[in-house]
Amino acid sequence: MVYIKRRKFIKSLAGTTAYLGLAGLPLEAFSKKDLIQLTILHSNDIHSHIDPFPDNDPRNAGQGGAARKAAAIKKIRAEQENVLLFDAGDMLQGSPYYNMYKGELEFKIMSEMGYDGATVGNHEFDNGLEQLVEQLPHAKFPFISSNYDFTNTPMEGKTIRYKIFDKGGLSIGVFGLGIELEGLVNKRMYGNTVYNDAEATAAEMSFMLKKEKKCDLVVCISHLGYKYKSKKVSDHIIAKKSKYIDIILGGHTHSFFDNALKYKNSDNKEILICQAGCYGLRMGRVDYFFEKKSKKKVG
């Protein structure tokens, strides 16, 4: 995994042992022509931070900014053939740009960057569903939300429960999870939106994508938050109870991970949890390698 920070990349390859081949064979045992490389880029909790932090900021002077991020994405796409780019929610609210443009500018910039999808964070509700719907035409990417039921709201029909991407002959299944809104967001802002149990939804969607749709990789874009002291559902809980999710791209808790966190799921198989902090200070990167003939993940 790679994070953009302080104008340079910090590389960590999703952990020191992530790239082991089948039957213990190292990745180097495969020739490049035998492998498909998939690169997943991800962001979360940008909160309308379009400009870099000012040079006099006490913590993040000169860091971040949409222009720098766009340049990094362009460079990676020039180097890698199979790239996907996702956001795990809370794209909006946090700077005067949102106060002025209500999400139009954020969605336009993300569209220019070529985002492949995003899930809905709690701050996307801040100006109410009608205002969010007004801005959606500026987003040239789908909102993937599996556990919010927007029936009988202005958002009805504006999201999709999952999307399957084809990259280099690989089938990548993606679904999204949103956080419980009651007690977090004013009821009048989310109206008749129904929150469905995240654990049950994760099990349903991942089984469908892996077993029924035969996806080679299952990605969960989550705005649940990484981990809590309470029993509140989180990426930590979803990962341990899951069977068919390969990677969780998280948000909400503004967690800065220098490496993808490796978990064991309920079948004792590896699942990764990633989160890229907040405010556009970092952008996450995970590289997977698949054997071309079998489509088996080797790293």
Secondary structure, DSSP 8 states (H G I E B T S, - for coil): -EEEETTEEEE-TTSTTS-B-GGG-BGGGS-GGGEEEEEEEEE---TT--S---TT-TTTTT---HHHHHHHHHHHHHH-SSEEEEE-S--SSSSHHHHHHTTHHHHHHHHHHT--EE---GGGGTTHHHHHHHHGGG--S-BB-SSEE-TTSTTTTSSBSEEEEEETTEEEEEEEE----TTTS-HHHHTT-EE--HHHHHHHHHHIIIIIS--SEEEEEE-S-S--SSS---HHHHHHH-SS--EEE--SS--B-SS-EEEE-TTS-EEEEE-B-STTS--EEEEEEEETTT--B--
